[in-house]
Amino acid sequence: MRENFGGRRAAILAMAGSAIGLGNIWRFPYMVGQNGGAAFIIVYLMAAIFLCVPIFLSESIIGKRAQLSTVGAFDKLAPGTPWKWIGLFTFFAPLILVSYYSVVGGWSIAYQVRALSFAVSDAAMTQADHSARFGSFISSTWIPLVWHTVFIGLTALIVKLGIRKGVEQFTKATTPLLFVLIIVIMGYSLTLPGAKAGVDYMLRPDFSKLTGSAMLSAMGQAFYSLSLGVGCILTYASYMKRGENLLATGVGTAVFDLAFALLAGFAIMPAVFAAGIAPGAGPGLIFETLPFIFSSMGQAHPVISHVIAILFFTTIVFAALTSSVSMLETCVAFLVDEKKMSRRRATLMLFVICWAVGVLCSLSFGPLKDFHILGNTVFNFCDKLISNFVMTIGSLLFVIFVGWRMKKADVYDEFTCGGRLRTGKVFKPLYFMIRWVAPIAIIVIFLSNLFIK
């Protein structure tokens, strides 16, 4: 018998946990810093509401109606058609994603351990020292592999326990905790001298930096943040009970994700400005810039700086795990549903595959740094492939399937639970966005990723 989530709250927390990941804490703040502060946030919010929610609902409708994972869902709803191959596409996408994501997750655990030993907030270290330490760490051969193994191992352990005992229990405990941790960090960050400049940067839009490329980056970040297009939402929706309200689940998940991204921005940007660092610090923000900020705090308040560093990297680890669990579960569900494997065997097999691919990604910062695929290291190739192309293609196929392949009556039936829910009033505009607005916007984003550098 197929497992289900215990209820709407469990489903929302699981989906929110999938959405809340490194994209919110690592990617969002530095992209805000590079693209005009509040101006970028405005476009990001608009994209999340008017573009990503319809895509989210499309994935959810497919999964909940079929009550199967990606391949089985398309085969059941469109039997005898090539659509089942789209499901196979969304099996390999999260497999690659969790493999390289686990490398960064491993870095997060390593820095959490360093934070616990007070090494991250060492007052004697300069920003150059932190950059050199991070560069030396990721370019070494064995240590990053150890932490990559620990991270993917923890992910596999949670997934192996199943939906109720594993995924649901873990996300019910960690998703609310993530908000508590980030609010505590934000509270301290806002008290730092000079933090007001960071708050102003988050609230005052600089439209001069809002170029076409910046707007497309905001829309792409909304995709990345909500884990769209790779089958994670579809798979989690397949574990929802028949009578659950998809609109409430979708909006609830989007609100959780948006709220956490904004809280992360207000937790990080005031500290960045307080330390006198440029807001567009780039992808090294978490592992280079913020450790220097913690070191700067340590000169005046060593105990507080140690505590904040520990809380911050604990937040990073939990956020990374909630996302990686959803990715691995998407792949495990396929093997359990379609290949009739036991959950234990499927999880073990995928653990080995993801670990091996992750090893290549990790080594691309060191021994394999000169090995390139289409001009990119293994890690960067995987990241660009998934973030720039696979997520957008997957999302496009989901909205086309719901908007054009499924019968409108079936979509309405699933959206309103056979007319029992009072969501029919918003069905018409949402269906229009699924059918017309979302596909056009996704195609624009996809083409921009091809031709705009």
One Martini backbone bead per residue (centre of mass of N, CA, C, O) as a GRO file, in nm:
protein
  453
    1MET     BB    1   0.096   0.037   0.023
    2ARG     BB    2   0.068   0.365  -0.022
    3GLU     BB    3   0.186   0.638   0.102
    4ASN     BB    4   0.098   0.917   0.321
    5PHE     BB    5   0.035   1.200   0.430
    6GLY     BB    6  -0.115   1.315   0.727
    7GLY     BB    7  -0.150   1.608   0.583
    8ARG     BB    8  -0.137   1.933   0.497
    9ARG     BB    9   0.088   2.019   0.687
   10ALA     BB   10   0.287   1.801   0.598
   11ALA     BB   11   0.294   1.876   0.297
   12ILE     BB   12   0.389   2.170   0.326
   13LEU     BB   13   0.651   2.112   0.485
   14ALA     BB   14   0.776   1.932   0.270
   15MET     BB   15   0.766   2.134   0.032
   16ALA     BB   16   0.911   2.362   0.180
   17GLY     BB   17   1.167   2.199   0.231
   18SER     BB   18   1.233   2.166  -0.067
   19ALA     BB   19   1.250   2.476  -0.129
   20ILE     BB   20   1.421   2.511   0.124
   21GLY     BB   21   1.751   2.613   0.056
   22LEU     BB   22   2.039   2.721  -0.081
   23GLY     BB   23   1.885   2.923  -0.263
   24ASN     BB   24   1.802   3.114  -0.020
   25ILE     BB   25   2.093   3.157   0.124
   26TRP     BB   26   2.300   3.174  -0.116
   27ARG     BB   27   2.167   3.290  -0.386
   28PHE     BB   28   1.972   3.524  -0.315
   29PRO     BB   29   2.154   3.742  -0.174
   30TYR     BB   30   2.366   3.777  -0.409
   31MET     BB   31   2.155   3.854  -0.628
   32VAL     BB   32   2.055   4.103  -0.488
   33GLY     BB   33   2.340   4.240  -0.480
   34GLN     BB   34   2.371   4.239  -0.813
   35ASN     BB   35   2.037   4.349  -0.878
   36GLY     BB   36   1.916   4.605  -0.691
   37GLY     BB   37   1.770   4.467  -0.468
   38ALA     BB   38   1.442   4.543  -0.452
   39ALA     BB   39   1.406   4.514  -0.758
   40PHE     BB   40   1.456   4.210  -0.763
   41ILE     BB   41   1.237   4.129  -0.555
   42ILE     BB   42   0.990   4.216  -0.716
   43VAL     BB   43   1.031   4.019  -0.952
   44TYR     BB   44   1.044   3.763  -0.783
   45LEU     BB   45   0.757   3.782  -0.664
   46MET     BB   46   0.604   3.790  -0.932
   47ALA     BB   47   0.710   3.520  -1.039
   48ALA     BB   48   0.609   3.339  -0.809
   49ILE     BB   49   0.302   3.406  -0.836
   50PHE     BB   50   0.252   3.410  -1.175
   51LEU     BB   51   0.444   3.146  -1.243
   52CYS     BB   52   0.515   2.928  -1.015
   53VAL     BB   53   0.236   2.845  -0.911
   54PRO     BB   54   0.128   2.719  -1.174
   55ILE     BB   55   0.354   2.509  -1.191
   56PHE     BB   56   0.309   2.379  -0.919
   57LEU     BB   57   0.014   2.291  -0.981
   58SER     BB   58   0.079   2.110  -1.219
   59GLU     BB   59   0.246   1.904  -1.069
   60SER     BB   60   0.032   1.839  -0.852
   61ILE     BB   61  -0.193   1.733  -1.036
   62ILE     BB   62  -0.042   1.493  -1.150
   63GLY     BB   63   0.034   1.348  -0.883
   64LYS     BB   64  -0.248   1.336  -0.738
   65ARG     BB   65  -0.408   1.189  -0.964
   66ALA     BB   66  -0.207   0.935  -0.997
   67GLN     BB   67  -0.040   0.829  -0.745
   68LEU     BB   68   0.252   0.878  -0.879
   69SER     BB   69   0.527   0.890  -1.021
   70THR     BB   70   0.652   1.023  -1.296
   71VAL     BB   71   0.620   0.792  -1.505
   72GLY     BB   72   0.345   0.675  -1.407
   73ALA     BB   73   0.178   0.933  -1.435
   74PHE     BB   74   0.196   0.971  -1.745
   75ASP     BB   75   0.101   0.682  -1.824
   76LYS     BB   76  -0.181   0.708  -1.686
   77LEU     BB   77  -0.280   0.991  -1.824
   78ALA     BB   78  -0.104   0.894  -2.110
   79PRO     BB   79  -0.157   0.633  -2.265
   80GLY     BB   80   0.049   0.541  -2.532
   81THR     BB   81   0.259   0.775  -2.497
   82PRO     BB   82   0.550   0.981  -2.486
   83TRP     BB   83   0.513   1.103  -2.192
   84LYS     BB   84   0.674   0.892  -2.020
   85TRP     BB   85   0.958   1.017  -2.093
   86ILE     BB   86   0.928   1.261  -1.909
   87GLY     BB   87   0.950   1.103  -1.650
   88LEU     BB   88   1.241   1.007  -1.702
   89PHE     BB   89   1.363   1.288  -1.705
   90THR     BB   90   1.263   1.328  -1.391
   91PHE     BB   91   1.482   1.122  -1.285
   92PHE     BB   92   1.767   1.237  -1.373
   93ALA     BB   93   1.763   1.524  -1.263
   94PRO     BB   94   1.769   1.471  -0.947
   95LEU     BB   95   2.019   1.291  -0.959
   96ILE     BB   96   2.216   1.515  -1.039
   97LEU     BB   97   2.140   1.728  -0.830
   98VAL     BB   98   2.208   1.564  -0.565
   99SER     BB   99   2.507   1.514  -0.632
  100TYR     BB  100   2.611   1.821  -0.627
  101TYR     BB  101   2.460   1.918  -0.374
  102SER     BB  102   2.618   1.733  -0.174
  103VAL     BB  103   2.882   1.887  -0.182
  104VAL     BB  104   2.775   2.147  -0.046
  105GLY     BB  105   2.659   2.002   0.198
  106GLY     BB  106   2.937   1.910   0.298
  107TRP     BB  107   3.050   2.189   0.348
  108SER     BB  108   2.842   2.263   0.564
  109ILE     BB  109   2.926   2.051   0.771
  110ALA     BB  110   3.219   2.137   0.797
  111TYR     BB  111   3.144   2.429   0.900
  112GLN     BB  112   2.988   2.339   1.145
  113VAL     BB  113   3.225   2.204   1.287
  114ARG     BB  114   3.397   2.461   1.295
  115ALA     BB  115   3.197   2.626   1.459
  116LEU     BB  116   3.204   2.435   1.712
  117SER     BB  117   3.535   2.506   1.726
  118PHE     BB  118   3.564   2.829   1.651
  119ALA     BB  119   3.701   2.866   1.354
  120VAL     BB  120   3.512   3.067   1.198
  121SER     BB  121   3.530   3.300   1.452
  122ASP     BB  122   3.819   3.396   1.416
  123ALA     BB  123   3.958   3.706   1.493
  124ALA     BB  124   4.245   3.668   1.328
  125MET     BB  125   4.092   3.655   1.062
  126THR     BB  126   4.082   3.726   0.739
  127GLN     BB  127   3.943   3.736   0.434
  128ALA     BB  128   4.184   3.597   0.296
  129ASP     BB  129   4.193   3.357   0.485
  130HIS     BB  130   3.910   3.243   0.420
  131SER     BB  131   3.954   3.209   0.115
  132ALA     BB  132   4.199   3.019   0.138
  133ARG     BB  133   4.061   2.798   0.303
  134PHE     BB  134   3.837   2.729   0.102
  135GLY     BB  135   4.017   2.667  -0.144
  136SER     BB  136   4.177   2.438  -0.003
  137PHE     BB  137   3.938   2.257   0.068
  138ILE     BB  138   3.797   2.208  -0.223
  139SER     BB  139   4.088   2.114  -0.360
  140SER     BB  140   4.090   1.877  -0.211
  141THR     BB  141   4.041   1.535  -0.203
  142TRP     BB  142   3.923   1.394   0.076
  143ILE     BB  143   3.757   1.576   0.269
  144PRO     BB  144   3.509   1.646   0.087
  145LEU     BB  145   3.430   1.343   0.051
  146VAL     BB  146   3.351   1.285   0.338
  147TRP     BB  147   3.119   1.502   0.354
  148HIS     BB  148   2.961   1.397   0.115
  149THR     BB  149   2.903   1.119   0.241
  150VAL     BB  150   2.751   1.220   0.488
  151PHE     BB  151   2.523   1.370   0.342
  152ILE     BB  152   2.414   1.137   0.157
  153GLY     BB  153   2.367   0.947   0.397
  154LEU     BB  154   2.150   1.113   0.545
  155THR     BB  155   1.953   1.125   0.313
  156ALA     BB  156   1.914   0.816   0.280
  157LEU     BB  157   1.812   0.756   0.566
  158ILE     BB  158   1.549   0.921   0.552
  159VAL     BB  159   1.430   0.782   0.297
  160LYS     BB  160   1.435   0.483   0.400
  161LEU     BB  161   1.203   0.536   0.625
  162GLY     BB  162   1.006   0.710   0.464
  163ILE     BB  163   0.738   0.916   0.480
  164ARG     BB  164   0.647   0.923   0.779
  165LYS     BB  165   0.932   0.847   0.932
  166GLY     BB  166   1.101   1.042   0.750
  167VAL     BB  167   1.011   1.294   0.583
  168GLU     BB  168   0.789   1.404   0.774
  169GLN     BB  169   0.945   1.414   1.044
  170PHE     BB  170   1.179   1.590   0.946
  171THR     BB  171   1.017   1.840   0.833
  172LYS     BB  172   0.849   1.900   1.092
  173ALA     BB  173   1.112   1.973   1.256
  174THR     BB  174   1.292   2.168   1.054
  175THR     BB  175   1.123   2.393   0.922
  176PRO     BB  176   1.053   2.560   1.177
  177LEU     BB  177   1.352   2.582   1.272
  178LEU     BB  178   1.454   2.756   1.040
  179PHE     BB  179   1.293   3.008   1.122
  180VAL     BB  180   1.410   3.048   1.400
  181LEU     BB  181   1.708   3.075   1.318
  182ILE     BB  182   1.683   3.313   1.109
  183ILE     BB  183   1.556   3.515   1.312
  184VAL     BB  184   1.789   3.525   1.511
  185ILE     BB  185   2.001   3.620   1.308
  186MET     BB  186   1.851   3.874   1.219
  187GLY     BB  187   1.834   4.013   1.495
  188TYR     BB  188   2.141   4.048   1.518
  189SER     BB  189   2.209   4.187   1.247
  190LEU     BB  190   2.028   4.449   1.309
  191THR     BB  191   2.233   4.545   1.558
  192LEU     BB  192   2.447   4.633   1.383
  193PRO     BB  193   2.669   4.845   1.282
  194GLY     BB  194   2.535   4.947   0.967
  195ALA     BB  195   2.266   4.781   0.900
  196LYS     BB  196   2.076   4.992   0.764
  197ALA     BB  197   2.197   4.972   0.479
  198GLY     BB  198   2.087   4.686   0.428
  199VAL     BB  199   1.788   4.750   0.461
  200ASP     BB  200   1.773   4.965   0.240
  201TYR     BB  201   1.861   4.775   0.012
  202MET     BB  202   1.607   4.584   0.043
  203LEU     BB  203   1.382   4.839   0.013
  204ARG     BB  204   1.549   4.996  -0.213
  205PRO     BB  205   1.524   5.049  -0.537
  206ASP     BB  206   1.751   4.976  -0.823
  207PHE     BB  207   1.663   5.025  -1.152
  208SER     BB  208   1.945   5.052  -1.297
  209LYS     BB  209   1.999   4.722  -1.243
  210LEU     BB  210   1.730   4.639  -1.408
  211THR     BB  211   1.780   4.432  -1.628
  212GLY     BB  212   1.705   4.185  -1.835
  213SER     BB  213   1.895   3.987  -1.694
  214ALA     BB  214   1.790   4.037  -1.403
  215MET     BB  215   1.498   3.945  -1.454
  216LEU     BB  216   1.573   3.657  -1.542
  217SER     BB  217   1.714   3.586  -1.277
  218ALA     BB  218   1.462   3.613  -1.098
  219MET     BB  219   1.301   3.389  -1.240
  220GLY     BB  220   1.514   3.166  -1.205
  221GLN     BB  221   1.519   3.175  -0.892
  222ALA     BB  222   1.227   3.086  -0.852
  223PHE     BB  223   1.267   2.810  -0.968
  224TYR     BB  224   1.502   2.711  -0.788
  225SER     BB  225   1.361   2.754  -0.510
  226LEU     BB  226   1.090   2.560  -0.584
  227SER     BB  227   1.172   2.295  -0.739
  228LEU     BB  228   1.124   2.305  -1.045
  229GLY     BB  229   1.104   2.052  -1.312
  230VAL     BB  230   1.205   1.759  -1.142
  231GLY     BB  231   0.952   1.611  -0.962
  232CYS     BB  232   0.920   1.676  -0.656
  233ILE     BB  233   0.629   1.784  -0.642
  234LEU     BB  234   0.491   1.548  -0.775
  235THR     BB  235   0.574   1.334  -0.569
  236TYR     BB  236   0.454   1.467  -0.315
  237ALA     BB  237   0.160   1.483  -0.432
  238SER     BB  238   0.127   1.164  -0.444
  239TYR     BB  239   0.105   1.169  -0.107
  240MET     BB  240  -0.163   1.287  -0.117
  241LYS     BB  241  -0.469   1.324  -0.039
  242ARG     BB  242  -0.755   1.347  -0.218
  243GLY     BB  243  -0.890   1.601  -0.034
  244GLU     BB  244  -0.681   1.802  -0.096
  245ASN     BB  245  -0.571   2.139  -0.119
  246LEU     BB  246  -0.382   2.267  -0.368
  247LEU     BB  247  -0.388   2.572  -0.331
  248ALA     BB  248  -0.308   2.579  -0.032
  249THR     BB  249  -0.041   2.429  -0.073
  250GLY     BB  250   0.091   2.615  -0.282
  251VAL     BB  251   0.070   2.885  -0.128
  252GLY     BB  252   0.205   2.788   0.132
  253THR     BB  253   0.478   2.717   0.005
  254ALA     BB  254   0.541   2.995  -0.122
  255VAL     BB  255   0.535   3.156   0.142
  256PHE     BB  256   0.758   3.009   0.286
  257ASP     BB  257   0.978   3.060   0.074
  258LEU     BB  258   0.966   3.370   0.059
  259ALA     BB  259   1.006   3.428   0.358
  260PHE     BB  260   1.284   3.294   0.385
  261ALA     BB  261   1.436   3.459   0.174
  262LEU     BB  262   1.390   3.734   0.313
  263LEU     BB  263   1.514   3.662   0.585
  264ALA     BB  264   1.793   3.599   0.470
  265GLY     BB  265   1.845   3.880   0.358
  266PHE     BB  266   1.810   4.024   0.648
  267ALA     BB  267   2.047   3.852   0.775
  268ILE     BB  268   2.288   3.924   0.565
  269MET     BB  269   2.304   4.222   0.453
  270PRO     BB  270   2.353   4.383   0.717
  271ALA     BB  271   2.625   4.236   0.774
  272VAL     BB  272   2.769   4.318   0.515
  273PHE     BB  273   2.753   4.627   0.565
  274ALA     BB  274   2.880   4.629   0.851
  275ALA     BB  275   3.162   4.511   0.715
  276GLY     BB  276   3.213   4.660   0.431
  277ILE     BB  277   3.076   4.491   0.200
  278ALA     BB  278   2.995   4.404  -0.094
  279PRO     BB  279   2.683   4.294  -0.199
  280GLY     BB  280   2.823   4.145  -0.464
  281ALA     BB  281   2.999   3.879  -0.355
  282GLY     BB  282   2.882   3.613  -0.435
  283PRO     BB  283   2.908   3.263  -0.397
  284GLY     BB  284   3.116   3.312  -0.139
  285LEU     BB  285   2.938   3.416   0.096
  286ILE     BB  286   2.922   3.173   0.301
  287PHE     BB  287   3.250   3.066   0.297
  288GLU     BB  288   3.385   3.373   0.314
  289THR     BB  289   3.229   3.629   0.407
  290LEU     BB  290   3.081   3.536   0.671
  291PRO     BB  291   3.326   3.437   0.834
  292PHE     BB  292   3.447   3.724   0.845
  293ILE     BB  293   3.213   3.846   1.001
  294PHE     BB  294   3.245   3.663   1.248
  295SER     BB  295   3.532   3.762   1.309
  296SER     BB  296   3.458   4.058   1.353
  297MET     BB  297   3.268   4.004   1.590
  298GLY     BB  298   3.491   3.861   1.775
  299GLN     BB  299   3.647   4.118   1.869
  300ALA     BB  300   3.395   4.209   2.066
  301HIS     BB  301   3.197   3.923   2.048
  302PRO     BB  302   3.284   3.608   2.078
  303VAL     BB  303   3.037   3.446   2.180
  304ILE     BB  304   2.826   3.548   1.978
  305SER     BB  305   2.978   3.467   1.720
  306HIS     BB  306   2.975   3.163   1.777
  307VAL     BB  307   2.668   3.125   1.792
  308ILE     BB  308   2.592   3.239   1.510
  309ALA     BB  309   2.765   3.043   1.345
  310ILE     BB  310   2.623   2.786   1.439
  311LEU     BB  311   2.335   2.862   1.352
  312PHE     BB  312   2.393   2.912   1.053
  313PHE     BB  313   2.510   2.622   0.976
  314THR     BB  314   2.262   2.472   1.071
  315THR     BB  315   2.071   2.597   0.865
  316ILE     BB  316   2.217   2.502   0.614
  317VAL     BB  317   2.197   2.197   0.662
  318PHE     BB  318   1.889   2.168   0.686
  319ALA     BB  319   1.818   2.296   0.412
  320ALA     BB  320   1.975   2.093   0.240
  321LEU     BB  321   1.830   1.832   0.337
  322THR     BB  322   1.533   1.892   0.259
  323SER     BB  323   1.604   1.897  -0.045
  324SER     BB  324   1.759   1.626  -0.090
  325VAL     BB  325   1.527   1.442  -0.007
  326SER     BB  326   1.335   1.512  -0.243
  327MET     BB  327   1.522   1.419  -0.471
  328LEU     BB  328   1.564   1.123  -0.383
  329GLU     BB  329   1.263   1.045  -0.361
  330THR     BB  330   1.199   1.071  -0.662
  331CYS     BB  331   1.381   0.827  -0.742
  332VAL     BB  332   1.273   0.609  -0.550
  333ALA     BB  333   0.976   0.611  -0.641
  334PHE     BB  334   1.029   0.497  -0.920
  335LEU     BB  335   1.150   0.219  -0.831
  336VAL     BB  336   0.906   0.132  -0.657
  337ASP     BB  337   0.672   0.167  -0.869
  338GLU     BB  338   0.811   0.045  -1.146
  339LYS     BB  339   1.037  -0.184  -1.026
  340LYS     BB  340   0.962  -0.307  -0.739
  341MET     BB  341   1.133  -0.206  -0.523
  342SER     BB  342   1.273  -0.166  -0.247
  343ARG     BB  343   1.349   0.097  -0.057
  344ARG     BB  344   1.625   0.002   0.036
  345ARG     BB  345   1.748  -0.074  -0.241
  346ALA     BB  346   1.700   0.195  -0.387
  347THR     BB  347   1.861   0.375  -0.194
  348LEU     BB  348   2.133   0.232  -0.216
  349MET     BB  349   2.176   0.261  -0.522
  350LEU     BB  350   2.153   0.578  -0.528
  351PHE     BB  351   2.377   0.638  -0.335
  352VAL     BB  352   2.604   0.532  -0.515
  353ILE     BB  353   2.555   0.710  -0.762
  354CYS     BB  354   2.564   0.990  -0.624
  355TRP     BB  355   2.840   0.958  -0.503
  356ALA     BB  356   3.001   0.924  -0.769
  357VAL     BB  357   2.918   1.192  -0.902
  358GLY     BB  358   3.010   1.369  -0.661
  359VAL     BB  359   3.308   1.306  -0.682
  360LEU     BB  360   3.352   1.448  -0.954
  361CYS     BB  361   3.256   1.726  -0.856
  362SER     BB  362   3.463   1.761  -0.629
  363LEU     BB  363   3.729   1.713  -0.807
  364SER     BB  364   3.682   1.976  -0.991
  365PHE     BB  365   3.845   2.158  -0.765
  366GLY     BB  366   4.104   1.978  -0.830
  367PRO     BB  367   4.224   1.717  -0.998
  368LEU     BB  368   3.966   1.793  -1.222
  369LYS     BB  369   3.991   2.102  -1.321
  370ASP     BB  370   4.091   2.031  -1.635
  371PHE     BB  371   3.819   1.896  -1.672
  372HIS     BB  372   3.595   1.928  -1.954
  373ILE     BB  373   3.248   2.027  -2.035
  374LEU     BB  374   3.188   2.254  -2.249
  375GLY     BB  375   3.393   2.443  -2.064
  376ASN     BB  376   3.330   2.274  -1.798
  377THR     BB  377   3.312   2.162  -1.516
  378VAL     BB  378   3.143   1.922  -1.369
  379PHE     BB  379   2.990   2.097  -1.171
  380ASN     BB  380   2.907   2.331  -1.369
  381PHE     BB  381   2.761   2.153  -1.569
  382CYS     BB  382   2.541   2.046  -1.380
  383ASP     BB  383   2.431   2.320  -1.289
  384LYS     BB  384   2.359   2.439  -1.570
  385LEU     BB  385   2.183   2.213  -1.675
  386ILE     BB  386   1.965   2.237  -1.450
  387SER     BB  387   1.915   2.550  -1.405
  388ASN     BB  388   1.898   2.645  -1.726
  389PHE     BB  389   1.728   2.379  -1.853
  390VAL     BB  390   1.575   2.149  -1.704
  391MET     BB  391   1.375   2.319  -1.536
  392THR     BB  392   1.243   2.461  -1.781
  393ILE     BB  393   1.160   2.215  -1.946
  394GLY     BB  394   0.995   2.072  -1.728
  395SER     BB  395   0.793   2.304  -1.680
  396LEU     BB  396   0.685   2.316  -1.968
  397LEU     BB  397   0.574   2.024  -1.979
  398PHE     BB  398   0.376   2.047  -1.743
  399VAL     BB  399   0.193   2.282  -1.857
  400ILE     BB  400   0.123   2.143  -2.122
  401PHE     BB  401  -0.013   1.894  -2.009
  402VAL     BB  402  -0.235   2.045  -1.840
  403GLY     BB  403  -0.329   2.262  -2.066
  404TRP     BB  404  -0.339   2.038  -2.337
  405ARG     BB  405  -0.374   1.722  -2.256
  406MET     BB  406  -0.562   1.759  -2.048
  407LYS     BB  407  -0.861   1.777  -1.930
  408LYS     BB  408  -1.030   2.033  -1.803
  409ALA     BB  409  -1.219   1.865  -1.620
  410ASP     BB  410  -0.987   1.719  -1.468
  411VAL     BB  411  -0.847   1.968  -1.354
  412TYR     BB  412  -1.094   2.073  -1.201
  413ASP     BB  413  -1.143   1.824  -1.029
  414GLU     BB  414  -0.866   1.837  -0.881
  415PHE     BB  415  -0.878   2.136  -0.783
  416THR     BB  416  -1.185   2.077  -0.634
  417CYS     BB  417  -1.259   1.790  -0.554
  418GLY     BB  418  -1.533   1.761  -0.724
  419GLY     BB  419  -1.651   2.054  -0.604
  420ARG     BB  420  -1.598   2.079  -0.280
  421LEU     BB  421  -1.428   2.324  -0.332
  422ARG     BB  422  -1.362   2.690  -0.313
  423THR     BB  423  -1.169   2.711  -0.608
  424GLY     BB  424  -1.328   2.783  -0.876
  425LYS     BB  425  -1.291   3.102  -0.897
  426VAL     BB  426  -0.963   3.063  -0.968
  427PHE     BB  427  -0.936   2.874  -1.214
  428LYS     BB  428  -0.944   3.044  -1.471
  429PRO     BB  429  -0.681   3.219  -1.429
  430LEU     BB  430  -0.492   2.976  -1.379
  431TYR     BB  431  -0.542   2.828  -1.644
  432PHE     BB  432  -0.440   3.057  -1.822
  433MET     BB  433  -0.150   3.057  -1.708
  434ILE     BB  434  -0.087   2.762  -1.776
  435ARG     BB  435  -0.152   2.785  -2.093
  436TRP     BB  436   0.006   3.079  -2.154
  437VAL     BB  437   0.200   3.234  -1.965
  438ALA     BB  438   0.405   3.018  -1.873
  439PRO     BB  439   0.516   2.915  -2.148
  440ILE     BB  440   0.626   3.188  -2.248
  441ALA     BB  441   0.814   3.249  -2.008
  442ILE     BB  442   0.985   2.992  -2.028
  443ILE     BB  443   1.092   3.036  -2.315
  444VAL     BB  444   1.239   3.299  -2.253
  445ILE     BB  445   1.429   3.182  -2.041
  446PHE     BB  446   1.558   2.965  -2.216
  447LEU     BB  447   1.672   3.152  -2.441
  448SER     BB  448   1.845   3.324  -2.250
  449ASN     BB  449   2.032   3.084  -2.163
  450LEU     BB  450   2.147   3.050  -2.457
  451PHE     BB  451   2.216   3.382  -2.542
  452ILE     BB  452   2.272   3.489  -2.247
  453LYS     BB  453   2.560   3.576  -2.049
   0.00000   0.00000   0.00000
